[in-house]
Amino acid sequence: MRKKDDLVLESFAVGSFRCNCSIIYSETTKEAIVVDPGNDLEQIMGLIKERSLDVKKLLHTHAHFDHIGQSAEVSRLTGATSHLHQEDMFLYEALAQQGSYFNQPVAKTGEIHSHLRDDESFSLDSSGLKEFLHTVHTPGHTPGSCCFYTDFFDTPVLLAGDTLFQGSIGRTDLPGGDSTQIIKSIKTKLISLPSETQVITGHGPETVIHKEKSHNPFLS
């Protein structure tokens, strides 16, 4: 857990593929943003109810089922708007096929209320936290892959989705993947972030930008 003033960021693994979901919320107003709700409705809704959160937005790093598989239901139950990059709509529209291929339950697709844009910012309005979370479009794992960056906390944080991992990068052998593009995205948009930036990956352990810059074999 990370906390500064009124703002809390919690990350935890959800669903069958243990996707790292992050919830950012105000301790006072309980207004929240959820990044990558995952594909386990009971778990994510249990966490939302346990913390009495008023979820306003669902942000998605990309449209693979393990990150977005139950988002339509979370949106319906909470009233939150759902946000995804336009370039990943083809994957979202094929959500049922994704679930079937991996033999995993997914919700019916729902409305995507707006398409993410590079450098788009998000706020927790009722808490006065304006434009503290910034979108970074990082195509490669999928065409619409995005990361979310904040320097609000004492140490900057990057929610990297499946673009950058500890000692590795996201796979590019699925539809829309591009191995050249993902390296370009990481080198031009992520490695240039402050070296102390803590990286919450899409799966598995966290890392730090300076460690990946120095030791990640895919970036040498």
PyMOL commands that place a pseudoatom at each C-alpha (Angstrom):
pseudoatom trace, name=CA, resn=MET, resi=1, chain=A, elem=C, hetatm=0, pos=[0.000, 0.000, 0.000]
pseudoatom trace, name=CA, resn=ARG, resi=2, chain=A, elem=C, hetatm=0, pos=[1.121, 3.541, -0.774]
pseudoatom trace, name=CA, resn=LYS, resi=3, chain=A, elem=C, hetatm=0, pos=[-0.330, 6.551, 0.979]
pseudoatom trace, name=CA, resn=LYS, resi=4, chain=A, elem=C, hetatm=0, pos=[0.170, 10.300, 0.925]
pseudoatom trace, name=CA, resn=ASP, resi=5, chain=A, elem=C, hetatm=0, pos=[-2.166, 12.786, 2.519]
pseudoatom trace, name=CA, resn=ASP, resi=6, chain=A, elem=C, hetatm=0, pos=[-5.659, 11.571, 1.628]
pseudoatom trace, name=CA, resn=LEU, resi=7, chain=A, elem=C, hetatm=0, pos=[-4.682, 9.345, -1.295]
pseudoatom trace, name=CA, resn=VAL, resi=8, chain=A, elem=C, hetatm=0, pos=[-4.170, 5.579, -1.105]
pseudoatom trace, name=CA, resn=LEU, resi=9, chain=A, elem=C, hetatm=0, pos=[-2.931, 3.198, -3.790]
pseudoatom trace, name=CA, resn=GLU, resi=10, chain=A, elem=C, hetatm=0, pos=[-3.401, -0.528, -3.227]
pseudoatom trace, name=CA, resn=SER, resi=11, chain=A, elem=C, hetatm=0, pos=[-2.384, -3.264, -5.651]
pseudoatom trace, name=CA, resn=PHE, resi=12, chain=A, elem=C, hetatm=0, pos=[-3.222, -6.967, -5.459]
pseudoatom trace, name=CA, resn=ALA, resi=13, chain=A, elem=C, hetatm=0, pos=[-3.406, -9.982, -7.731]
pseudoatom trace, name=CA, resn=VAL, resi=14, chain=A, elem=C, hetatm=0, pos=[-6.862, -10.966, -8.989]
pseudoatom trace, name=CA, resn=GLY, resi=15, chain=A, elem=C, hetatm=0, pos=[-8.333, -13.684, -11.153]
pseudoatom trace, name=CA, resn=SER, resi=16, chain=A, elem=C, hetatm=0, pos=[-7.117, -16.859, -12.764]
pseudoatom trace, name=CA, resn=PHE, resi=17, chain=A, elem=C, hetatm=0, pos=[-3.978, -15.305, -14.272]
pseudoatom trace, name=CA, resn=ARG, resi=18, chain=A, elem=C, hetatm=0, pos=[-3.215, -13.225, -11.142]
pseudoatom trace, name=CA, resn=CYS, resi=19, chain=A, elem=C, hetatm=0, pos=[-3.440, -9.868, -12.891]
pseudoatom trace, name=CA, resn=ASN, resi=20, chain=A, elem=C, hetatm=0, pos=[-2.231, -7.013, -10.694]
pseudoatom trace, name=CA, resn=CYS, resi=21, chain=A, elem=C, hetatm=0, pos=[-5.216, -4.734, -10.126]
pseudoatom trace, name=CA, resn=SER, resi=22, chain=A, elem=C, hetatm=0, pos=[-4.730, -1.307, -8.535]
pseudoatom trace, name=CA, resn=ILE, resi=23, chain=A, elem=C, hetatm=0, pos=[-7.271, 0.780, -6.645]
pseudoatom trace, name=CA, resn=ILE, resi=24, chain=A, elem=C, hetatm=0, pos=[-6.562, 4.468, -6.048]
pseudoatom trace, name=CA, resn=TYR, resi=25, chain=A, elem=C, hetatm=0, pos=[-8.897, 6.195, -3.633]
pseudoatom trace, name=CA, resn=SER, resi=26, chain=A, elem=C, hetatm=0, pos=[-9.495, 9.029, -1.198]
pseudoatom trace, name=CA, resn=GLU, resi=27, chain=A, elem=C, hetatm=0, pos=[-9.712, 7.912, 2.408]
pseudoatom trace, name=CA, resn=THR, resi=28, chain=A, elem=C, hetatm=0, pos=[-12.112, 10.767, 3.125]
pseudoatom trace, name=CA, resn=THR, resi=29, chain=A, elem=C, hetatm=0, pos=[-14.569, 10.776, 0.213]
pseudoatom trace, name=CA, resn=LYS, resi=30, chain=A, elem=C, hetatm=0, pos=[-14.011, 7.101, -0.798]
pseudoatom trace, name=CA, resn=GLU, resi=31, chain=A, elem=C, hetatm=0, pos=[-14.012, 8.205, -4.444]
pseudoatom trace, name=CA, resn=ALA, resi=32, chain=A, elem=C, hetatm=0, pos=[-11.927, 5.687, -6.398]
pseudoatom trace, name=CA, resn=ILE, resi=33, chain=A, elem=C, hetatm=0, pos=[-10.314, 4.764, -9.690]
pseudoatom trace, name=CA, resn=VAL, resi=34, chain=A, elem=C, hetatm=0, pos=[-9.706, 1.083, -10.465]
pseudoatom trace, name=CA, resn=VAL, resi=35, chain=A, elem=C, hetatm=0, pos=[-6.987, 0.084, -12.922]
pseudoatom trace, name=CA, resn=ASP, resi=36, chain=A, elem=C, hetatm=0, pos=[-7.350, -3.367, -14.513]
pseudoatom trace, name=CA, resn=PRO, resi=37, chain=A, elem=C, hetatm=0, pos=[-10.282, -4.858, -12.546]
pseudoatom trace, name=CA, resn=GLY, resi=38, chain=A, elem=C, hetatm=0, pos=[-9.407, -8.315, -13.880]
pseudoatom trace, name=CA, resn=ASN, resi=39, chain=A, elem=C, hetatm=0, pos=[-11.674, -11.308, -14.450]
pseudoatom trace, name=CA, resn=ASP, resi=40, chain=A, elem=C, hetatm=0, pos=[-12.790, -12.246, -10.931]
pseudoatom trace, name=CA, resn=LEU, resi=41, chain=A, elem=C, hetatm=0, pos=[-15.982, -10.320, -10.204]
pseudoatom trace, name=CA, resn=GLU, resi=42, chain=A, elem=C, hetatm=0, pos=[-16.477, -11.655, -6.678]
pseudoatom trace, name=CA, resn=GLN, resi=43, chain=A, elem=C, hetatm=0, pos=[-12.967, -10.729, -5.566]
pseudoatom trace, name=CA, resn=ILE, resi=44, chain=A, elem=C, hetatm=0, pos=[-12.915, -7.205, -6.989]
pseudoatom trace, name=CA, resn=MET, resi=45, chain=A, elem=C, hetatm=0, pos=[-16.432, -6.356, -5.810]
pseudoatom trace, name=CA, resn=GLY, resi=46, chain=A, elem=C, hetatm=0, pos=[-15.601, -7.756, -2.384]
pseudoatom trace, name=CA, resn=LEU, resi=47, chain=A, elem=C, hetatm=0, pos=[-12.650, -5.389, -2.098]
pseudoatom trace, name=CA, resn=ILE, resi=48, chain=A, elem=C, hetatm=0, pos=[-14.711, -2.427, -3.296]
pseudoatom trace, name=CA, resn=LYS, resi=49, chain=A, elem=C, hetatm=0, pos=[-17.463, -3.162, -0.760]
pseudoatom trace, name=CA, resn=GLU, resi=50, chain=A, elem=C, hetatm=0, pos=[-14.999, -3.862, 2.071]
pseudoatom trace, name=CA, resn=ARG, resi=51, chain=A, elem=C, hetatm=0, pos=[-13.519, -0.392, 1.644]
pseudoatom trace, name=CA, resn=SER, resi=52, chain=A, elem=C, hetatm=0, pos=[-16.927, 1.247, 0.949]
pseudoatom trace, name=CA, resn=LEU, resi=53, chain=A, elem=C, hetatm=0, pos=[-15.548, 2.762, -2.243]
pseudoatom trace, name=CA, resn=ASP, resi=54, chain=A, elem=C, hetatm=0, pos=[-17.407, 4.944, -4.720]
pseudoatom trace, name=CA, resn=VAL, resi=55, chain=A, elem=C, hetatm=0, pos=[-15.731, 3.839, -7.947]
pseudoatom trace, name=CA, resn=LYS, resi=56, chain=A, elem=C, hetatm=0, pos=[-15.895, 6.516, -10.622]
pseudoatom trace, name=CA, resn=LYS, resi=57, chain=A, elem=C, hetatm=0, pos=[-13.623, 5.159, -13.361]
pseudoatom trace, name=CA, resn=LEU, resi=58, chain=A, elem=C, hetatm=0, pos=[-12.300, 1.827, -14.625]
pseudoatom trace, name=CA, resn=LEU, resi=59, chain=A, elem=C, hetatm=0, pos=[-9.021, 2.267, -16.498]
pseudoatom trace, name=CA, resn=HIS, resi=60, chain=A, elem=C, hetatm=0, pos=[-7.527, -0.551, -18.557]
pseudoatom trace, name=CA, resn=THR, resi=61, chain=A, elem=C, hetatm=0, pos=[-3.929, -1.031, -19.581]
pseudoatom trace, name=CA, resn=HIS, resi=62, chain=A, elem=C, hetatm=0, pos=[-5.131, -3.263, -22.431]
pseudoatom trace, name=CA, resn=ALA, resi=63, chain=A, elem=C, hetatm=0, pos=[-7.992, -5.538, -23.457]
pseudoatom trace, name=CA, resn=HIS, resi=64, chain=A, elem=C, hetatm=0, pos=[-6.791, -9.057, -22.704]
pseudoatom trace, name=CA, resn=PHE, resi=65, chain=A, elem=C, hetatm=0, pos=[-9.469, -10.950, -20.794]
pseudoatom trace, name=CA, resn=ASP, resi=66, chain=A, elem=C, hetatm=0, pos=[-7.438, -11.321, -17.598]
pseudoatom trace, name=CA, resn=HIS, resi=67, chain=A, elem=C, hetatm=0, pos=[-7.332, -7.531, -17.239]
pseudoatom trace, name=CA, resn=ILE, resi=68, chain=A, elem=C, hetatm=0, pos=[-10.820, -6.614, -18.496]
pseudoatom trace, name=CA, resn=GLY, resi=69, chain=A, elem=C, hetatm=0, pos=[-12.891, -9.809, -18.382]
pseudoatom trace, name=CA, resn=GLN, resi=70, chain=A, elem=C, hetatm=0, pos=[-15.396, -8.655, -15.743]
pseudoatom trace, name=CA, resn=SER, resi=71, chain=A, elem=C, hetatm=0, pos=[-15.208, -4.901, -16.297]
pseudoatom trace, name=CA, resn=ALA, resi=72, chain=A, elem=C, hetatm=0, pos=[-18.655, -4.615, -17.829]
pseudoatom trace, name=CA, resn=GLU, resi=73, chain=A, elem=C, hetatm=0, pos=[-20.190, -6.128, -14.697]
pseudoatom trace, name=CA, resn=VAL, resi=74, chain=A, elem=C, hetatm=0, pos=[-18.077, -3.964, -12.384]
pseudoatom trace, name=CA, resn=SER, resi=75, chain=A, elem=C, hetatm=0, pos=[-19.212, -0.924, -14.362]
pseudoatom trace, name=CA, resn=ARG, resi=76, chain=A, elem=C, hetatm=0, pos=[-22.850, -2.003, -14.126]
pseudoatom trace, name=CA, resn=LEU, resi=77, chain=A, elem=C, hetatm=0, pos=[-22.688, -2.649, -10.389]
pseudoatom trace, name=CA, resn=THR, resi=78, chain=A, elem=C, hetatm=0, pos=[-20.785, 0.503, -9.453]
pseudoatom trace, name=CA, resn=GLY, resi=79, chain=A, elem=C, hetatm=0, pos=[-21.875, 3.002, -12.102]
pseudoatom trace, name=CA, resn=ALA, resi=80, chain=A, elem=C, hetatm=0, pos=[-18.213, 3.629, -13.001]
pseudoatom trace, name=CA, resn=THR, resi=81, chain=A, elem=C, hetatm=0, pos=[-17.266, 4.664, -16.516]
pseudoatom trace, name=CA, resn=SER, resi=82, chain=A, elem=C, hetatm=0, pos=[-14.982, 2.347, -18.485]
pseudoatom trace, name=CA, resn=HIS, resi=83, chain=A, elem=C, hetatm=0, pos=[-11.913, 3.591, -20.391]
pseudoatom trace, name=CA, resn=LEU, resi=84, chain=A, elem=C, hetatm=0, pos=[-9.817, 1.760, -23.000]
pseudoatom trace, name=CA, resn=HIS, resi=85, chain=A, elem=C, hetatm=0, pos=[-7.587, 2.821, -25.876]
pseudoatom trace, name=CA, resn=GLN, resi=86, chain=A, elem=C, hetatm=0, pos=[-9.297, 2.761, -29.278]
pseudoatom trace, name=CA, resn=GLU, resi=87, chain=A, elem=C, hetatm=0, pos=[-6.610, 0.509, -30.751]
pseudoatom trace, name=CA, resn=ASP, resi=88, chain=A, elem=C, hetatm=0, pos=[-7.608, -2.318, -28.390]
pseudoatom trace, name=CA, resn=MET, resi=89, chain=A, elem=C, hetatm=0, pos=[-11.299, -2.292, -29.239]
pseudoatom trace, name=CA, resn=PHE, resi=90, chain=A, elem=C, hetatm=0, pos=[-10.845, -5.238, -31.616]
pseudoatom trace, name=CA, resn=LEU, resi=91, chain=A, elem=C, hetatm=0, pos=[-9.633, -7.314, -28.661]
pseudoatom trace, name=CA, resn=TYR, resi=92, chain=A, elem=C, hetatm=0, pos=[-12.467, -6.179, -26.419]
pseudoatom trace, name=CA, resn=GLU, resi=93, chain=A, elem=C, hetatm=0, pos=[-15.005, -7.028, -29.103]
pseudoatom trace, name=CA, resn=ALA, resi=94, chain=A, elem=C, hetatm=0, pos=[-13.468, -10.523, -29.186]
pseudoatom trace, name=CA, resn=LEU, resi=95, chain=A, elem=C, hetatm=0, pos=[-13.672, -10.931, -25.402]
pseudoatom trace, name=CA, resn=ALA, resi=96, chain=A, elem=C, hetatm=0, pos=[-15.948, -13.985, -25.575]
pseudoatom trace, name=CA, resn=GLN, resi=97, chain=A, elem=C, hetatm=0, pos=[-13.512, -15.718, -27.921]
pseudoatom trace, name=CA, resn=GLN, resi=98, chain=A, elem=C, hetatm=0, pos=[-10.611, -14.879, -25.627]
pseudoatom trace, name=CA, resn=GLY, resi=99, chain=A, elem=C, hetatm=0, pos=[-12.405, -16.417, -22.656]
pseudoatom trace, name=CA, resn=SER, resi=100, chain=A, elem=C, hetatm=0, pos=[-13.372, -19.477, -24.635]
pseudoatom trace, name=CA, resn=TYR, resi=101, chain=A, elem=C, hetatm=0, pos=[-9.829, -20.007, -25.890]
pseudoatom trace, name=CA, resn=PHE, resi=102, chain=A, elem=C, hetatm=0, pos=[-8.447, -19.981, -22.334]
pseudoatom trace, name=CA, resn=ASN, resi=103, chain=A, elem=C, hetatm=0, pos=[-11.529, -21.689, -20.863]
pseudoatom trace, name=CA, resn=GLN, resi=104, chain=A, elem=C, hetatm=0, pos=[-12.137, -18.742, -18.559]
pseudoatom trace, name=CA, resn=PRO, resi=105, chain=A, elem=C, hetatm=0, pos=[-15.451, -17.032, -17.701]
pseudoatom trace, name=CA, resn=VAL, resi=106, chain=A, elem=C, hetatm=0, pos=[-15.866, -13.457, -18.938]
pseudoatom trace, name=CA, resn=ALA, resi=107, chain=A, elem=C, hetatm=0, pos=[-18.749, -10.998, -18.791]
pseudoatom trace, name=CA, resn=LYS, resi=108, chain=A, elem=C, hetatm=0, pos=[-20.560, -9.807, -21.873]
pseudoatom trace, name=CA, resn=THR, resi=109, chain=A, elem=C, hetatm=0, pos=[-18.904, -6.755, -23.324]
pseudoatom trace, name=CA, resn=GLY, resi=110, chain=A, elem=C, hetatm=0, pos=[-20.298, -3.444, -22.144]
pseudoatom trace, name=CA, resn=GLU, resi=111, chain=A, elem=C, hetatm=0, pos=[-19.971, 0.186, -23.103]
pseudoatom trace, name=CA, resn=ILE, resi=112, chain=A, elem=C, hetatm=0, pos=[-16.549, 1.765, -23.309]
pseudoatom trace, name=CA, resn=HIS, resi=113, chain=A, elem=C, hetatm=0, pos=[-17.417, 5.295, -22.263]
pseudoatom trace, name=CA, resn=SER, resi=114, chain=A, elem=C, hetatm=0, pos=[-14.272, 6.948, -23.591]
pseudoatom trace, name=CA, resn=HIS, resi=115, chain=A, elem=C, hetatm=0, pos=[-11.091, 6.008, -25.399]
pseudoatom trace, name=CA, resn=LEU, resi=116, chain=A, elem=C, hetatm=0, pos=[-7.814, 6.654, -23.639]
pseudoatom trace, name=CA, resn=ARG, resi=117, chain=A, elem=C, hetatm=0, pos=[-5.446, 9.176, -25.184]
pseudoatom trace, name=CA, resn=ASP, resi=118, chain=A, elem=C, hetatm=0, pos=[-1.709, 9.525, -24.736]
pseudoatom trace, name=CA, resn=ASP, resi=119, chain=A, elem=C, hetatm=0, pos=[-0.979, 12.034, -21.944]
pseudoatom trace, name=CA, resn=GLU, resi=120, chain=A, elem=C, hetatm=0, pos=[-4.607, 12.086, -20.821]
pseudoatom trace, name=CA, resn=SER, resi=121, chain=A, elem=C, hetatm=0, pos=[-4.946, 12.875, -17.115]
pseudoatom trace, name=CA, resn=PHE, resi=122, chain=A, elem=C, hetatm=0, pos=[-7.412, 11.663, -14.483]
pseudoatom trace, name=CA, resn=SER, resi=123, chain=A, elem=C, hetatm=0, pos=[-8.642, 13.245, -11.256]
pseudoatom trace, name=CA, resn=LEU, resi=124, chain=A, elem=C, hetatm=0, pos=[-10.586, 12.430, -8.114]
pseudoatom trace, name=CA, resn=ASP, resi=125, chain=A, elem=C, hetatm=0, pos=[-12.779, 15.485, -8.359]
pseudoatom trace, name=CA, resn=SER, resi=126, chain=A, elem=C, hetatm=0, pos=[-14.607, 15.446, -5.043]
pseudoatom trace, name=CA, resn=SER, resi=127, chain=A, elem=C, hetatm=0, pos=[-11.283, 15.068, -3.252]
pseudoatom trace, name=CA, resn=GLY, resi=128, chain=A, elem=C, hetatm=0, pos=[-9.646, 17.982, -5.051]
pseudoatom trace, name=CA, resn=LEU, resi=129, chain=A, elem=C, hetatm=0, pos=[-6.994, 15.681, -6.534]
pseudoatom trace, name=CA, resn=LYS, resi=130, chain=A, elem=C, hetatm=0, pos=[-6.688, 17.103, -10.026]
pseudoatom trace, name=CA, resn=GLU, resi=131, chain=A, elem=C, hetatm=0, pos=[-4.911, 15.405, -12.919]
pseudoatom trace, name=CA, resn=PHE, resi=132, chain=A, elem=C, hetatm=0, pos=[-2.644, 13.307, -10.710]
pseudoatom trace, name=CA, resn=LEU, resi=133, chain=A, elem=C, hetatm=0, pos=[-2.700, 10.180, -12.916]
pseudoatom trace, name=CA, resn=HIS, resi=134, chain=A, elem=C, hetatm=0, pos=[-1.365, 10.355, -16.467]
pseudoatom trace, name=CA, resn=THR, resi=135, chain=A, elem=C, hetatm=0, pos=[-1.835, 7.989, -19.416]
pseudoatom trace, name=CA, resn=VAL, resi=136, chain=A, elem=C, hetatm=0, pos=[1.214, 6.812, -21.366]
pseudoatom trace, name=CA, resn=HIS, resi=137, chain=A, elem=C, hetatm=0, pos=[0.366, 5.017, -24.628]
pseudoatom trace, name=CA, resn=THR, resi=138, chain=A, elem=C, hetatm=0, pos=[2.875, 2.161, -24.990]
pseudoatom trace, name=CA, resn=PRO, resi=139, chain=A, elem=C, hetatm=0, pos=[1.905, -0.012, -27.991]
pseudoatom trace, name=CA, resn=GLY, resi=140, chain=A, elem=C, hetatm=0, pos=[3.604, -3.356, -28.455]
pseudoatom trace, name=CA, resn=HIS, resi=141, chain=A, elem=C, hetatm=0, pos=[2.032, -5.940, -26.158]
pseudoatom trace, name=CA, resn=THR, resi=142, chain=A, elem=C, hetatm=0, pos=[-1.191, -4.847, -27.842]
pseudoatom trace, name=CA, resn=PRO, resi=143, chain=A, elem=C, hetatm=0, pos=[-1.734, -1.860, -30.157]
pseudoatom trace, name=CA, resn=GLY, resi=144, chain=A, elem=C, hetatm=0, pos=[-3.640, 0.031, -27.473]
pseudoatom trace, name=CA, resn=SER, resi=145, chain=A, elem=C, hetatm=0, pos=[-1.512, -0.864, -24.460]
pseudoatom trace, name=CA, resn=CYS, resi=146, chain=A, elem=C, hetatm=0, pos=[-1.246, 1.982, -21.953]
pseudoatom trace, name=CA, resn=CYS, resi=147, chain=A, elem=C, hetatm=0, pos=[0.557, 2.613, -18.691]
pseudoatom trace, name=CA, resn=PHE, resi=148, chain=A, elem=C, hetatm=0, pos=[-0.514, 5.041, -15.965]
pseudoatom trace, name=CA, resn=TYR, resi=149, chain=A, elem=C, hetatm=0, pos=[1.997, 7.270, -14.181]
pseudoatom trace, name=CA, resn=THR, resi=150, chain=A, elem=C, hetatm=0, pos=[1.740, 9.388, -11.056]
pseudoatom trace, name=CA, resn=ASP, resi=151, chain=A, elem=C, hetatm=0, pos=[4.298, 11.504, -9.248]
pseudoatom trace, name=CA, resn=PHE, resi=152, chain=A, elem=C, hetatm=0, pos=[1.869, 12.386, -6.456]
pseudoatom trace, name=CA, resn=PHE, resi=153, chain=A, elem=C, hetatm=0, pos=[3.414, 9.974, -3.953]
pseudoatom trace, name=CA, resn=ASP, resi=154, chain=A, elem=C, hetatm=0, pos=[6.833, 10.502, -2.383]
pseudoatom trace, name=CA, resn=THR, resi=155, chain=A, elem=C, hetatm=0, pos=[8.241, 8.124, -4.980]
pseudoatom trace, name=CA, resn=PRO, resi=156, chain=A, elem=C, hetatm=0, pos=[6.748, 8.122, -8.513]
pseudoatom trace, name=CA, resn=VAL, resi=157, chain=A, elem=C, hetatm=0, pos=[4.695, 5.077, -9.504]
pseudoatom trace, name=CA, resn=LEU, resi=158, chain=A, elem=C, hetatm=0, pos=[4.055, 3.506, -12.909]
pseudoatom trace, name=CA, resn=LEU, resi=159, chain=A, elem=C, hetatm=0, pos=[1.197, 1.064, -13.444]
pseudoatom trace, name=CA, resn=ALA, resi=160, chain=A, elem=C, hetatm=0, pos=[2.790, -0.748, -16.372]
pseudoatom trace, name=CA, resn=GLY, resi=161, chain=A, elem=C, hetatm=0, pos=[0.259, -3.392, -17.331]
pseudoatom trace, name=CA, resn=ASP, resi=162, chain=A, elem=C, hetatm=0, pos=[1.898, -6.078, -19.449]
pseudoatom trace, name=CA, resn=THR, resi=163, chain=A, elem=C, hetatm=0, pos=[4.400, -3.764, -21.125]
pseudoatom trace, name=CA, resn=LEU, resi=164, chain=A, elem=C, hetatm=0, pos=[7.307, -3.959, -18.665]
pseudoatom trace, name=CA, resn=PHE, resi=165, chain=A, elem=C, hetatm=0, pos=[8.139, -6.677, -16.139]
pseudoatom trace, name=CA, resn=GLN, resi=166, chain=A, elem=C, hetatm=0, pos=[10.935, -7.364, -13.708]
pseudoatom trace, name=CA, resn=GLY, resi=167, chain=A, elem=C, hetatm=0, pos=[13.743, -8.483, -16.015]
pseudoatom trace, name=CA, resn=SER, resi=168, chain=A, elem=C, hetatm=0, pos=[11.393, -8.957, -18.934]
pseudoatom trace, name=CA, resn=ILE, resi=169, chain=A, elem=C, hetatm=0, pos=[8.810, -7.408, -21.251]
pseudoatom trace, name=CA, resn=GLY, resi=170, chain=A, elem=C, hetatm=0, pos=[5.289, -8.301, -22.327]
pseudoatom trace, name=CA, resn=ARG, resi=171, chain=A, elem=C, hetatm=0, pos=[4.715, -11.111, -24.788]
pseudoatom trace, name=CA, resn=THR, resi=172, chain=A, elem=C, hetatm=0, pos=[4.105, -10.085, -28.400]
pseudoatom trace, name=CA, resn=ASP, resi=173, chain=A, elem=C, hetatm=0, pos=[2.967, -13.358, -29.961]
pseudoatom trace, name=CA, resn=LEU, resi=174, chain=A, elem=C, hetatm=0, pos=[-0.759, -12.706, -29.448]
pseudoatom trace, name=CA, resn=PRO, resi=175, chain=A, elem=C, hetatm=0, pos=[-2.946, -10.822, -31.965]
pseudoatom trace, name=CA, resn=GLY, resi=176, chain=A, elem=C, hetatm=0, pos=[-1.769, -7.243, -32.365]
pseudoatom trace, name=CA, resn=GLY, resi=177, chain=A, elem=C, hetatm=0, pos=[1.564, -7.805, -30.644]
pseudoatom trace, name=CA, resn=ASP, resi=178, chain=A, elem=C, hetatm=0, pos=[4.685, -6.191, -32.085]
pseudoatom trace, name=CA, resn=SER, resi=179, chain=A, elem=C, hetatm=0, pos=[8.124, -6.972, -30.650]
pseudoatom trace, name=CA, resn=THR, resi=180, chain=A, elem=C, hetatm=0, pos=[9.825, -3.992, -32.276]
pseudoatom trace, name=CA, resn=GLN, resi=181, chain=A, elem=C, hetatm=0, pos=[7.126, -1.611, -31.104]
pseudoatom trace, name=CA, resn=ILE, resi=182, chain=A, elem=C, hetatm=0, pos=[7.166, -2.719, -27.475]
pseudoatom trace, name=CA, resn=ILE, resi=183, chain=A, elem=C, hetatm=0, pos=[10.912, -2.133, -27.196]
pseudoatom trace, name=CA, resn=LYS, resi=184, chain=A, elem=C, hetatm=0, pos=[10.483, 1.293, -28.775]
pseudoatom trace, name=CA, resn=SER, resi=185, chain=A, elem=C, hetatm=0, pos=[7.673, 2.144, -26.353]
pseudoatom trace, name=CA, resn=ILE, resi=186, chain=A, elem=C, hetatm=0, pos=[9.712, 1.142, -23.317]
pseudoatom trace, name=CA, resn=LYS, resi=187, chain=A, elem=C, hetatm=0, pos=[12.877, 2.906, -24.431]
pseudoatom trace, name=CA, resn=THR, resi=188, chain=A, elem=C, hetatm=0, pos=[11.217, 6.148, -25.513]
pseudoatom trace, name=CA, resn=LYS, resi=189, chain=A, elem=C, hetatm=0, pos=[8.448, 6.487, -22.930]
pseudoatom trace, name=CA, resn=LEU, resi=190, chain=A, elem=C, hetatm=0, pos=[9.268, 4.459, -19.814]
pseudoatom trace, name=CA, resn=ILE, resi=191, chain=A, elem=C, hetatm=0, pos=[13.024, 4.347, -19.359]
pseudoatom trace, name=CA, resn=SER, resi=192, chain=A, elem=C, hetatm=0, pos=[13.050, 8.150, -19.560]
pseudoatom trace, name=CA, resn=LEU, resi=193, chain=A, elem=C, hetatm=0, pos=[10.869, 8.396, -16.419]
pseudoatom trace, name=CA, resn=PRO, resi=194, chain=A, elem=C, hetatm=0, pos=[12.606, 9.291, -13.141]
pseudoatom trace, name=CA, resn=SER, resi=195, chain=A, elem=C, hetatm=0, pos=[15.025, 6.485, -12.307]
pseudoatom trace, name=CA, resn=GLU, resi=196, chain=A, elem=C, hetatm=0, pos=[13.456, 5.879, -8.883]
pseudoatom trace, name=CA, resn=THR, resi=197, chain=A, elem=C, hetatm=0, pos=[9.990, 5.264, -10.360]
pseudoatom trace, name=CA, resn=GLN, resi=198, chain=A, elem=C, hetatm=0, pos=[8.442, 2.144, -8.847]
pseudoatom trace, name=CA, resn=VAL, resi=199, chain=A, elem=C, hetatm=0, pos=[6.836, -0.117, -11.439]
pseudoatom trace, name=CA, resn=ILE, resi=200, chain=A, elem=C, hetatm=0, pos=[3.702, -2.100, -10.619]
pseudoatom trace, name=CA, resn=THR, resi=201, chain=A, elem=C, hetatm=0, pos=[3.691, -4.729, -13.333]
pseudoatom trace, name=CA, resn=GLY, resi=202, chain=A, elem=C, hetatm=0, pos=[0.699, -6.496, -14.850]
pseudoatom trace, name=CA, resn=HIS, resi=203, chain=A, elem=C, hetatm=0, pos=[1.680, -9.783, -13.195]
pseudoatom trace, name=CA, resn=GLY, resi=204, chain=A, elem=C, hetatm=0, pos=[4.263, -10.748, -10.610]
pseudoatom trace, name=CA, resn=PRO, resi=205, chain=A, elem=C, hetatm=0, pos=[6.651, -8.621, -8.555]
pseudoatom trace, name=CA, resn=GLU, resi=206, chain=A, elem=C, hetatm=0, pos=[7.249, -4.899, -8.723]
pseudoatom trace, name=CA, resn=THR, resi=207, chain=A, elem=C, hetatm=0, pos=[10.455, -3.395, -10.042]
pseudoatom trace, name=CA, resn=VAL, resi=208, chain=A, elem=C, hetatm=0, pos=[12.158, 0.001, -10.415]
pseudoatom trace, name=CA, resn=ILE, resi=209, chain=A, elem=C, hetatm=0, pos=[12.960, 1.894, -13.605]
pseudoatom trace, name=CA, resn=HIS, resi=210, chain=A, elem=C, hetatm=0, pos=[16.701, 2.192, -12.926]
pseudoatom trace, name=CA, resn=LYS, resi=211, chain=A, elem=C, hetatm=0, pos=[16.983, -1.571, -12.380]
pseudoatom trace, name=CA, resn=GLU, resi=212, chain=A, elem=C, hetatm=0, pos=[15.284, -2.344, -15.685]
pseudoatom trace, name=CA, resn=LYS, resi=213, chain=A, elem=C, hetatm=0, pos=[17.355, 0.255, -17.494]
pseudoatom trace, name=CA, resn=SER, resi=214, chain=A, elem=C, hetatm=0, pos=[20.562, -1.345, -16.183]
pseudoatom trace, name=CA, resn=HIS, resi=215, chain=A, elem=C, hetatm=0, pos=[19.718, -5.051, -16.063]
pseudoatom trace, name=CA, resn=ASN, resi=216, chain=A, elem=C, hetatm=0, pos=[16.748, -5.929, -18.284]
pseudoatom trace, name=CA, resn=PRO, resi=217, chain=A, elem=C, hetatm=0, pos=[18.247, -8.105, -21.064]
pseudoatom trace, name=CA, resn=PHE, resi=218, chain=A, elem=C, hetatm=0, pos=[15.544, -7.057, -23.541]
pseudoatom trace, name=CA, resn=LEU, resi=219, chain=A, elem=C, hetatm=0, pos=[16.609, -3.407, -23.308]
pseudoatom trace, name=CA, resn=SER, resi=220, chain=A, elem=C, hetatm=0, pos=[20.346, -3.801, -23.831]
for i in range(1, 220): cmd.bond("trace and resi %d" % i, "trace and resi %d" % (i + 1))
show_as sticks, trace
zoom trace
